[in-house]
């Protein structure tokens, strides 16, 4: 079933716990429009669903109810002073460590016996040994170290639903490679959207070089970070979910040398993520008093590193034509399909790459194993990504060396063969002449394009904006 996402007038859509909902339109004989949660397609996670023709739609568009619910949700967490508790535990651990170093054995033993920090997965909070009875029926982890507290992604149980959370954490090598690339660019601030491992690495290893802020939909991070380090955020509608925290994000972006590392769930729709990217760029330009066409070069733009599988390239470029794929392979510790380490190592490496608006010539992989500099292209690529003189490009995308098909006039995967019936390269065991799905426009009902590319829709949008401005003036 073909489903379109309509992003017009998002702020006036009905809201749920996760901010403004998205308007979906199913195409076909039984076409319908409905609003659903932007962050989750799993109704167990967020059950919000309403038909666009619902007679109570106007009431549902009143945001005050959901602002209150979000405020109550966050207040239940903040009222326990989780970050204050975290700082207290760190301070006590340092005291014990110092007494151990000084050789004061009795004091150290007494301190270590008194302080036993744990984390409750059921209640989603840190606790000390004196409160263990409160969590006796819960799932917990005990005897946490200072290292554990400073590296929460190594103790938290990740949610692995690719539709909503997809908390697959980067390997240490991947984290170091990404941060090294940003360091060579001269960046000074990193906005980590759904990338907590980058955030914790920067805070622990590169605090003198970078400032870091984490935006994530997982509330558990309030146990480990202050509101200047972590913001409850939905990347599918660019919504800061806790009132008063937008100013922290704006302040963070009020600096020229900022980069965004965004690691969304791979099951999420590209269109709302692209919307968020554009909104962040606009906010950055506004805070730094730049016009969208004000000069060229990295120093005049918000650098985006969007982590996504290579096979989603066509969808990303449809929404963000200026983005290009950077051939740095991204590995995850806890994902069997997207790793190149251990027993789960893939033959051709991880299929996850970086899509970016930063010129590829500025991304330096020197000294990182498995990559080479292509003099013809002027940027770094994977070792197996050979330059094709006919295409005048390094064409491989999936970890294998592509081969050039002269009938198709392009490079293809080595497992493909040219089918004269289908008039293209395809897998040998395919079914010939199988019709492909054709793009259809929700607005004009024409074929060959989506609504976002429809000339009629663009004209109507421009006219509506003109009318709204005129109405405001009157």
C-alpha positions as CSV (number, residue, x, y, z in Angstrom):
1,X,0.0,0.0,0.0
2,X,1.4,3.4,-1.0
3,X,1.3,5.9,1.8
4,X,2.2,9.6,1.5
5,X,3.3,11.8,4.4
6,X,1.8,15.4,4.2
7,X,3.9,17.9,6.1
8,X,2.0,21.1,5.4
9,X,1.0,23.1,8.4
10,X,2.5,20.6,10.9
11,X,2.2,22.9,13.9
12,X,-1.6,22.9,13.6
13,X,-1.9,19.1,13.4
14,X,-3.4,17.1,16.4
15,X,-0.8,16.3,19.0
16,X,0.1,13.3,21.1
17,X,2.7,12.7,23.8
18,X,5.4,13.0,21.2
19,X,4.3,16.4,19.7
20,X,2.5,17.2,16.5
21,X,1.2,14.1,14.7
22,X,1.8,13.5,11.0
23,X,-1.0,13.4,8.3
24,X,-0.8,10.2,6.3
25,X,-2.6,9.6,3.0
26,X,-3.1,6.1,1.7
27,X,-3.5,5.8,-2.1
28,X,-5.7,3.4,-4.0
29,X,-9.4,2.5,-4.3
30,X,-9.9,2.9,-0.6
31,X,-7.9,6.1,-0.1
32,X,-8.0,7.8,3.2
33,X,-6.3,10.4,5.4
34,X,-5.5,10.0,9.0
35,X,-3.3,11.5,11.7
36,X,-0.9,9.2,13.7
37,X,2.1,9.6,16.0
38,X,5.1,10.9,14.2
39,X,7.6,8.9,16.3
40,X,6.0,5.5,16.4
41,X,4.1,3.3,14.0
42,X,3.7,0.7,16.8
43,X,0.3,1.3,18.5
44,X,1.5,-0.4,21.7
45,X,4.1,2.4,22.0
46,X,1.7,5.2,21.1
47,X,-1.9,4.4,20.3
48,X,-2.8,7.9,18.9
49,X,-4.8,7.6,15.6
50,X,-7.6,9.7,14.3
51,X,-9.3,9.9,10.9
52,X,-8.9,13.2,9.1
53,X,-12.6,13.4,8.7
54,X,-13.4,12.9,12.4
55,X,-16.0,15.4,13.6
56,X,-14.0,16.0,16.8
57,X,-10.8,17.0,14.9
58,X,-11.0,20.6,15.9
59,X,-11.0,19.7,19.6
60,X,-8.1,17.3,19.0
61,X,-6.1,20.1,17.5
62,X,-6.1,22.0,20.8
63,X,-2.5,21.5,22.0
64,X,-2.9,22.6,25.6
65,X,-4.0,19.1,26.8
66,X,-0.9,17.4,25.4
67,X,1.4,20.1,26.6
68,X,0.0,19.4,30.1
69,X,0.4,15.6,29.7
70,X,4.0,16.1,28.5
71,X,4.7,18.4,31.4
72,X,3.3,15.9,33.9
73,X,5.3,13.1,32.4
74,X,8.5,15.0,32.6
75,X,7.7,16.4,36.1
76,X,7.3,12.9,37.4
77,X,11.0,12.4,36.5
78,X,12.4,15.8,37.3
79,X,10.7,15.8,40.8
80,X,13.1,12.9,41.8
81,X,16.1,15.1,41.0
82,X,17.8,12.4,38.9
83,X,20.8,14.5,37.8
84,X,21.4,15.8,41.3
85,X,21.4,12.2,42.5
86,X,23.8,11.2,39.7
87,X,26.3,14.0,40.7
88,X,26.0,12.9,44.3
89,X,27.0,9.3,43.4
90,X,29.9,10.5,41.3
91,X,31.2,12.7,44.1
92,X,31.0,9.8,46.6
93,X,32.8,7.5,44.2
94,X,35.6,10.0,43.7
95,X,35.9,10.3,47.5
96,X,36.2,6.6,47.9
97,X,38.8,6.5,45.1
98,X,40.9,9.2,46.7
99,X,40.8,7.4,50.1
100,X,41.9,4.2,48.4
101,X,44.8,6.1,46.8
102,X,45.8,7.7,50.1
103,X,46.0,4.2,51.7
104,X,43.3,4.9,54.3
105,X,42.1,1.4,54.2
106,X,39.4,1.5,56.9
107,X,37.8,4.7,55.5
108,X,37.9,3.3,52.0
109,X,36.3,-0.1,53.0
110,X,33.6,1.8,55.0
111,X,33.0,4.1,52.1
112,X,32.8,1.3,49.5
113,X,30.4,-0.7,51.8
114,X,28.1,2.3,52.2
115,X,28.1,3.2,48.5
116,X,26.7,0.6,46.2
117,X,25.0,2.3,43.2
118,X,22.5,0.4,41.1
119,X,20.2,1.1,38.2
120,X,16.6,0.0,38.1
121,X,15.4,-0.9,34.6
122,X,11.8,-1.2,35.8
123,X,11.6,2.2,37.5
124,X,14.3,3.7,35.1
125,X,16.3,5.4,37.9
126,X,19.6,5.2,39.8
127,X,19.5,4.1,43.4
128,X,21.9,3.4,46.2
129,X,22.2,0.3,48.4
130,X,20.1,1.8,51.2
131,X,17.1,1.9,48.8
132,X,17.5,-1.7,47.5
133,X,14.4,-2.9,49.2
134,X,12.3,-0.5,47.1
135,X,13.5,-2.3,44.0
136,X,13.5,-5.9,45.2
137,X,10.9,-6.9,42.7
138,X,12.4,-5.0,39.8
139,X,15.0,-5.8,37.2
140,X,18.2,-4.1,38.4
141,X,21.9,-3.9,37.9
142,X,24.1,-3.5,41.0
143,X,27.6,-2.3,41.9
144,X,28.0,0.3,39.2
145,X,31.3,2.0,38.8
146,X,32.2,5.6,38.0
147,X,33.0,4.4,34.4
148,X,29.4,2.9,34.2
149,X,27.8,6.2,35.3
150,X,29.8,8.1,32.7
151,X,29.0,5.6,30.0
152,X,25.2,5.0,30.3
153,X,24.9,3.3,26.9
154,X,26.9,0.4,28.3
155,X,24.5,-0.3,31.1
156,X,21.1,0.7,29.7
157,X,19.1,-2.0,28.0
158,X,18.5,-0.7,24.5
159,X,15.1,-0.6,22.9
160,X,15.5,-2.3,19.5
161,X,12.2,-1.4,17.8
162,X,13.3,0.0,14.4
163,X,10.0,1.8,14.1
164,X,10.5,4.1,17.1
165,X,13.7,3.9,19.2
166,X,16.2,1.6,17.4
167,X,18.8,2.1,20.1
168,X,21.7,0.5,18.2
169,X,24.9,1.9,19.6
170,X,27.9,2.7,17.4
171,X,31.1,0.6,18.0
172,X,34.0,2.4,19.6
173,X,35.9,2.6,16.3
174,X,32.9,4.1,14.5
175,X,32.6,6.8,17.3
176,X,36.3,7.6,17.1
177,X,36.2,7.8,13.3
178,X,33.2,10.2,13.2
179,X,34.6,12.4,15.9
180,X,38.0,12.5,14.2
181,X,36.4,13.6,10.9
182,X,34.6,16.4,12.8
183,X,37.8,17.4,14.6
184,X,39.6,17.7,11.2
185,X,36.8,19.9,10.0
186,X,37.5,22.3,12.9
187,X,34.0,21.8,14.5
188,X,33.6,23.0,18.1
189,X,30.1,21.8,18.9
190,X,28.3,18.5,18.1
191,X,24.5,18.1,18.2
192,X,23.9,14.4,18.7
193,X,20.3,13.5,17.5
194,X,19.6,9.9,18.6
195,X,23.4,9.3,18.9
196,X,24.1,9.0,22.6
197,X,27.3,7.1,22.3
198,X,28.9,10.0,20.4
199,X,27.6,12.3,23.1
200,X,29.1,10.3,26.0
201,X,32.4,9.9,24.1
202,X,32.8,13.6,23.6
203,X,32.0,14.4,27.3
204,X,34.5,11.8,28.5
205,X,37.3,12.1,26.0
206,X,37.1,15.4,24.1
207,X,35.5,17.8,26.5
208,X,38.3,20.4,25.9
209,X,37.8,20.2,22.1
210,X,34.0,20.0,21.7
211,X,30.8,20.9,23.4
212,X,28.1,18.3,23.0
213,X,24.3,18.2,23.3
214,X,22.1,15.1,23.0
215,X,18.6,15.2,21.6
216,X,16.7,12.0,22.1
217,X,13.2,10.6,22.7
218,X,14.4,8.3,25.5
219,X,13.7,9.9,28.9
220,X,16.2,7.7,30.7
221,X,19.0,10.0,29.8
222,X,17.7,12.5,32.4
223,X,19.4,10.2,34.9
224,X,22.8,11.0,33.5
225,X,22.7,14.5,32.0
226,X,21.7,18.0,32.8
227,X,19.2,20.0,30.7
228,X,22.1,21.7,29.0
229,X,23.4,18.4,27.9
230,X,20.2,16.5,27.1
231,X,16.8,17.5,25.6
232,X,13.7,15.3,25.3
233,X,13.2,15.6,21.6
234,X,11.3,14.0,18.7
235,X,13.3,14.0,15.5
236,X,10.3,13.1,13.3
237,X,8.6,16.5,13.9
238,X,11.4,18.6,15.2
239,X,9.6,19.0,18.5
240,X,11.3,19.9,21.8
241,X,9.0,18.0,24.2
242,X,9.9,19.8,27.4
243,X,8.8,23.4,27.8
244,X,11.6,25.8,28.3
245,X,14.3,23.7,26.7
246,X,14.1,25.2,23.2
247,X,16.2,28.1,24.4
248,X,19.0,25.7,25.3
249,X,18.9,24.3,21.7
250,X,18.9,27.7,20.2
251,X,21.8,28.8,22.3
252,X,23.8,25.7,21.3
253,X,23.2,26.5,17.6
254,X,24.2,30.1,18.1
255,X,27.7,29.3,17.0
256,X,29.2,28.9,13.5
257,X,31.2,25.7,14.0
258,X,28.4,23.3,14.8
259,X,27.8,19.8,13.3
260,X,24.8,17.5,13.6
261,X,25.2,13.8,13.9
262,X,21.7,12.2,13.3
263,X,21.1,8.5,13.8
264,X,17.4,7.8,13.2
265,X,15.6,4.5,13.4
266,X,16.0,2.9,10.0
267,X,12.3,2.0,9.9
268,X,11.3,5.7,10.0
269,X,10.0,7.8,7.1
270,X,12.6,9.9,5.3
271,X,10.3,12.9,4.5
272,X,9.7,14.0,8.2
273,X,13.4,13.5,8.9
274,X,14.3,15.7,6.0
275,X,11.8,18.3,7.2
276,X,13.6,18.3,10.6
277,X,17.0,18.7,8.9
278,X,15.7,21.8,7.0
279,X,14.2,23.3,10.1
280,X,17.4,22.9,12.0
281,X,19.3,24.5,9.2
282,X,16.9,27.4,9.2
283,X,17.2,27.8,13.0
284,X,21.0,27.8,12.7
285,X,20.9,30.4,10.0
286,X,18.6,32.6,12.0
287,X,20.6,32.4,15.2
288,X,23.8,33.1,13.2
289,X,22.1,35.8,11.1
290,X,22.8,34.1,7.8
291,X,20.7,34.0,4.7
292,X,20.2,30.6,3.1
293,X,22.1,31.8,0.0
294,X,24.7,33.7,2.0
295,X,28.0,32.5,0.6
296,X,29.4,29.1,0.1
297,X,31.5,26.7,2.1
298,X,31.3,24.8,5.4
299,X,31.8,27.9,7.5
300,X,28.5,29.3,6.2
301,X,26.3,26.2,6.8
302,X,25.2,23.8,9.5
303,X,27.1,20.5,8.8
304,X,24.8,17.5,8.8
305,X,25.9,13.9,9.2
306,X,22.8,11.7,8.6
307,X,23.5,8.0,9.4
308,X,21.4,5.7,7.2
309,X,21.7,2.6,5.0
310,X,23.2,3.1,1.6
311,X,20.1,1.7,-0.2
312,X,18.0,4.7,1.1
313,X,20.1,7.1,-0.9
314,X,17.4,7.7,-3.6
315,X,14.8,8.6,-0.9
316,X,17.2,11.0,0.9
317,X,18.2,12.7,-2.3
318,X,14.6,13.1,-3.3
319,X,14.0,15.2,-0.2
320,X,17.5,16.7,0.1
321,X,19.0,16.9,-3.4
322,X,22.2,18.6,-2.1
323,X,23.1,15.7,0.2
324,X,25.7,13.1,-1.0
325,X,26.7,9.7,0.4
326,X,30.1,9.6,2.2
327,X,31.7,6.2,2.0
328,X,32.5,5.7,5.7
329,X,31.0,2.4,7.0
330,X,29.1,2.7,10.2
331,X,29.2,-0.3,12.6
332,X,26.9,-1.1,15.5
333,X,27.7,-3.1,18.7
334,X,24.2,-4.6,19.1
335,X,22.9,-5.0,15.5
336,X,23.4,-8.3,13.7
337,X,22.8,-6.8,10.3
338,X,24.8,-3.6,10.6
339,X,28.2,-4.6,12.0
340,X,31.6,-5.6,10.8
341,X,32.9,-7.0,14.1
342,X,32.8,-10.3,16.0
343,X,31.0,-13.4,15.0
344,X,28.3,-11.3,13.3
345,X,30.8,-9.8,10.9
346,X,29.3,-9.2,7.4
347,X,31.2,-10.4,4.4
348,X,31.0,-7.0,2.7
349,X,30.8,-4.9,5.9
350,X,28.0,-2.8,7.2
351,X,25.6,-1.3,4.7
352,X,25.2,1.9,6.8
353,X,26.8,5.1,5.5
354,X,26.7,8.9,6.1
355,X,24.7,11.3,4.0
356,X,25.9,14.8,4.3
357,X,25.7,18.4,3.0
358,X,29.4,18.9,3.7
359,X,31.5,18.8,0.6
360,X,33.1,15.3,0.4
361,X,36.5,16.8,-0.4
362,X,36.5,18.3,3.2
363,X,36.0,14.9,4.9
364,X,39.4,13.5,5.8
365,X,39.8,9.7,6.5
366,X,43.6,9.7,6.4
367,X,45.1,7.1,8.7
368,X,41.8,5.1,9.0
369,X,42.2,1.6,7.8
370,X,40.1,0.4,4.9
371,X,40.0,3.7,3.0
372,X,41.9,5.4,0.2
373,X,41.9,8.9,-1.4
374,X,40.6,9.0,-5.0
375,X,42.6,11.6,-6.9
376,X,40.1,11.7,-9.7
377,X,37.1,12.2,-7.5
378,X,38.9,14.4,-5.0
379,X,37.6,12.6,-1.8
380,X,38.1,9.5,0.3
381,X,36.3,6.2,-0.5
382,X,36.5,2.6,0.7
383,X,39.4,0.5,-0.6
384,X,37.1,-1.7,-2.8
385,X,35.4,1.3,-4.3
386,X,37.3,1.5,-7.6
387,X,37.2,4.5,-9.8
388,X,35.3,3.9,-13.1
389,X,36.6,6.0,-16.0
390,X,33.4,5.5,-18.0
391,X,31.2,6.9,-15.2
392,X,34.0,9.2,-14.0
393,X,33.2,8.3,-10.4
394,X,33.8,5.8,-7.6
395,X,30.5,4.0,-8.0
396,X,30.5,1.1,-5.4
397,X,28.0,1.5,-2.6
398,X,27.6,-1.8,-0.8
399,X,31.1,-3.0,0.0
400,X,31.7,-4.7,-3.3
401,X,33.5,-3.5,-6.4
402,X,30.9,-2.6,-9.0
403,X,31.3,-3.5,-12.7
404,X,30.4,-1.2,-15.6
405,X,27.6,-2.3,-17.9
406,X,28.0,-0.6,-21.3
407,X,24.4,-1.4,-22.3
408,X,23.0,0.4,-19.2
409,X,25.8,3.0,-19.3
410,X,26.4,2.7,-15.6
411,X,28.1,0.6,-13.0
412,X,26.1,-2.2,-11.3
413,X,26.5,-4.8,-8.5
414,X,28.7,-7.7,-9.6
415,X,25.8,-10.1,-8.9
416,X,23.7,-8.5,-11.6
417,X,23.4,-9.5,-15.2
418,X,21.9,-7.5,-18.1
419,X,18.5,-8.7,-19.1
420,X,17.6,-7.7,-22.6
421,X,13.9,-8.3,-22.0
422,X,13.8,-5.9,-19.0
423,X,16.4,-3.7,-20.7
424,X,18.4,-3.3,-17.5
425,X,20.8,-5.1,-15.1
426,X,19.1,-7.2,-12.5
427,X,19.5,-10.4,-10.5
428,X,19.6,-13.6,-12.7
429,X,16.6,-15.3,-11.1
430,X,14.2,-12.3,-11.5
431,X,10.8,-12.4,-13.3
432,X,10.9,-10.5,-16.5
433,X,8.6,-7.6,-17.4
434,X,7.3,-7.2,-13.8
435,X,5.8,-3.7,-13.7
436,X,7.4,-1.3,-11.3
437,X,5.4,1.0,-9.0
438,X,5.0,4.4,-10.5
439,X,5.1,7.6,-8.5
440,X,1.7,9.3,-8.2
441,X,0.8,12.8,-6.9
442,X,-1.7,13.1,-4.1
443,X,-2.5,16.7,-5.2
444,X,-3.0,16.7,-9.0
445,X,-3.4,12.8,-9.3
446,X,-0.7,12.9,-12.0
447,X,1.9,10.2,-12.5
448,X,5.7,10.5,-12.3
449,X,6.0,12.7,-9.3
450,X,5.0,13.2,-5.6
451,X,3.1,16.1,-4.1
452,X,6.2,17.7,-2.8
453,X,7.5,18.1,-6.4
454,X,4.1,19.1,-7.9
455,X,4.1,22.5,-9.7
456,X,0.4,23.0,-9.0
457,X,0.9,22.3,-5.2
458,X,3.8,24.7,-5.0
459,X,1.8,27.4,-6.7
460,X,-1.1,26.8,-4.3
461,X,1.3,26.8,-1.3
462,X,2.8,30.1,-2.4
463,X,-0.6,31.7,-2.9
464,X,-1.8,30.5,0.6
465,X,1.2,32.0,2.2
466,X,0.6,35.3,0.4
467,X,-3.0,35.3,1.7
468,X,-2.0,34.5,5.2
469,X,0.6,37.4,5.2
470,X,-2.1,39.7,3.8
471,X,-4.6,38.6,6.5
472,X,-2.0,39.3,9.2
473,X,-1.4,42.8,7.9
474,X,-5.1,43.5,8.0
